[in-house]
Amino acid sequence: MQRFGDAKLPAEIPPLSEADKKLIIHAELTILAGHVLMATDAPESMGFKMQFGNNMHINLEPASKEETKKLFDALSEGGTVTMPLEDMFWGAYFGSLTDKYGINWMLNFQTIN
């Protein structure tokens, strides 16, 4: 588990309040058969607005960058990209979207182990 205040965030992110620094940026729990549940807080100060239905995402962990892009492109067709695929500060190729049916998705190819 990692808190916002412990993460090395990109320079373009404005300074966090003391309250936001205590929030969780990443939590991970391995469950049966190696499946992983992940969670994060979504601070309003970063533009998140909690509404019923947007409070969960399905996370996929493809085996390659190419597979990640293929899945992302297919799922986002007719939907809305909320974060374009790009290399992230935590060492992953990551993006998020809402598909045409209103399902929230995150795709995370871990480039650094």
C-alpha positions as CSV (number, residue, x, y, z in Angstrom):
1,M,0.0,0.0,0.0
2,Q,1.3,3.5,-0.9
3,R,0.0,6.9,0.1
4,F,-0.1,9.9,-2.2
5,G,2.4,11.7,0.1
6,D,4.9,8.8,-0.3
7,A,4.8,8.7,-4.1
8,K,7.1,10.6,-6.4
9,L,4.5,12.4,-8.4
10,P,5.2,14.1,-11.8
11,A,6.1,17.8,-11.5
12,E,2.9,18.9,-13.3
13,I,0.7,17.7,-10.5
14,P,0.0,20.6,-8.1
15,P,1.1,20.3,-4.5
16,L,-1.1,18.1,-2.4
17,S,-2.9,19.2,0.8
18,E,-1.9,17.4,4.0
19,A,-5.2,15.5,4.0
20,D,-4.7,14.3,0.4
21,K,-1.1,13.2,1.2
22,K,-2.7,10.7,3.7
23,L,-4.9,9.1,1.0
24,I,-4.1,5.9,-0.7
25,I,-2.6,6.1,-4.3
26,H,-2.2,2.4,-4.6
27,A,-3.3,-0.7,-2.7
28,E,-2.9,-4.2,-3.9
29,L,-4.3,-7.5,-2.5
30,T,-3.4,-10.9,-4.1
31,I,-6.4,-13.3,-3.9
32,L,-7.1,-16.8,-5.1
33,A,-5.3,-18.1,-8.2
34,G,-2.9,-15.1,-8.3
35,H,-5.6,-12.6,-9.1
36,V,-5.0,-9.1,-7.7
37,L,-7.5,-6.6,-6.4
38,M,-6.2,-3.0,-6.6
39,A,-7.6,0.1,-5.1
40,T,-6.9,3.9,-4.9
41,D,-8.5,6.9,-3.4
42,A,-9.8,9.5,-5.8
43,P,-9.3,13.0,-4.4
44,E,-11.7,15.7,-5.5
45,S,-8.7,18.0,-5.5
46,M,-7.4,16.0,-8.5
47,G,-10.7,16.4,-10.4
48,F,-12.4,13.2,-9.3
49,K,-16.1,13.4,-8.5
50,M,-17.6,10.2,-7.0
51,Q,-20.9,9.2,-8.4
52,F,-22.7,5.9,-8.1
53,G,-21.4,3.7,-10.9
54,N,-18.0,5.4,-11.3
55,N,-16.6,4.0,-8.1
56,M,-15.0,0.9,-9.5
57,H,-12.9,-0.1,-12.5
58,I,-11.9,-3.5,-14.0
59,N,-8.1,-3.7,-14.2
60,L,-6.4,-5.8,-16.9
61,E,-2.7,-6.7,-16.7
62,P,-1.8,-7.7,-20.3
63,A,1.5,-9.6,-21.0
64,S,2.9,-7.0,-23.4
65,K,2.8,-3.4,-24.4
66,E,1.3,-4.4,-27.8
67,E,-1.4,-6.5,-26.2
68,T,-2.2,-3.6,-23.8
69,K,-2.7,-1.2,-26.8
70,K,-4.8,-3.7,-28.7
71,L,-7.1,-4.2,-25.8
72,F,-7.3,-0.5,-24.9
73,D,-8.1,0.4,-28.5
74,A,-10.9,-2.2,-28.7
75,L,-12.4,-1.3,-25.4
76,S,-12.3,2.4,-26.0
77,E,-14.1,2.2,-29.4
78,G,-17.4,4.1,-28.9
79,G,-16.4,4.9,-25.3
80,T,-14.4,7.7,-23.6
81,V,-10.7,7.6,-22.9
82,T,-10.2,9.0,-19.4
83,M,-6.4,8.6,-19.4
84,P,-4.5,7.9,-22.6
85,L,-2.0,5.0,-22.6
86,E,1.4,6.2,-21.6
87,D,4.5,5.3,-19.6
88,M,3.8,6.2,-16.0
89,F,6.0,7.3,-13.1
90,W,5.4,3.9,-11.3
91,G,7.0,2.0,-14.1
92,A,3.9,0.9,-16.1
93,Y,2.3,1.5,-19.4
94,F,-1.1,2.5,-18.2
95,G,-4.4,4.0,-19.5
96,S,-8.0,4.1,-18.4
97,L,-11.3,4.4,-20.2
98,T,-15.1,4.0,-20.0
99,D,-16.4,1.7,-22.6
100,K,-19.6,2.3,-24.7
101,Y,-21.6,0.4,-22.1
102,G,-20.4,2.6,-19.2
103,I,-17.9,0.1,-17.7
104,N,-14.7,1.6,-16.4
105,W,-11.4,-0.1,-17.3
106,M,-7.8,0.3,-16.4
107,L,-5.0,-1.4,-18.4
108,N,-1.7,-1.7,-16.7
109,F,1.4,-3.4,-18.4
110,Q,4.1,-3.4,-15.8
111,T,7.3,-2.5,-17.6
112,I,9.5,-2.5,-14.4
113,N,9.2,-5.2,-11.9
